[in-house]
Structures are given as structure tokens and as C-alpha cells.
């Protein structure tokens, strides 16, 4: 039983991370950040193509927007998972303290 729980824990965390990545406002925040950062980086990296007749490298432009989007999404999901784990740890401590207090008072 403990082995199966240990094996399933990463799968559960992955599912939780995927849910956070596509919900809770994460995609919208990532799009806004990618629009700003991607535009600035595109101007910096493609300046010659913007100001002269040099052809634009569209693959680099797309990747320039994808990278800040992915970094922002990863950061948001990582933060949310950390906060959830902290909240679960606090709940466990409170539960154990209440249980111990009940035992001391003869509730159990």
C-alpha cells in the first residue's frame, strides 16, 4: 500500500500542476507577460530586420514569445504548489494539536 502511494504521488502532483497551468488565471498572466517581454526581446534581437531590408527570422520571433510564457507559467505553478503544500502542512499541525488537546481532556 505504501509503495503504491509513493508511486502515485508524482502522478497526482503532475495532474495538479497541469490543472494549475491551465486554470486559476495562470494562462492570462503568462500571455500578458509574454506580450511585453517578447516584444522587447524581439525588438532587441531582430533590430536589423526591423530597421533594414534584412529578412525577419520568424522562428526566433515565435520562440522569443514562447520562452517568457513558459517561464511565467512554470513560476506560477511552482508558487501555487508550494503554497498548497504549506497550507496542507499547517492543517495537519492544527489537526494534530486539536487531537492531542482532545486526548488530554479525555474526549477520545
Secondary structure, DSSP 8 states (H G I E B T S, - for coil): -HHHHHHHHHHHHHHHHHHHHHSTTHHHHHHHHHHHHHHHHHHHHTHHHHHSS----HHHHHHHHHHHHHHHHHHHHHHHHHHHHHHHHHHHHHHHHHHHHHHHTT--
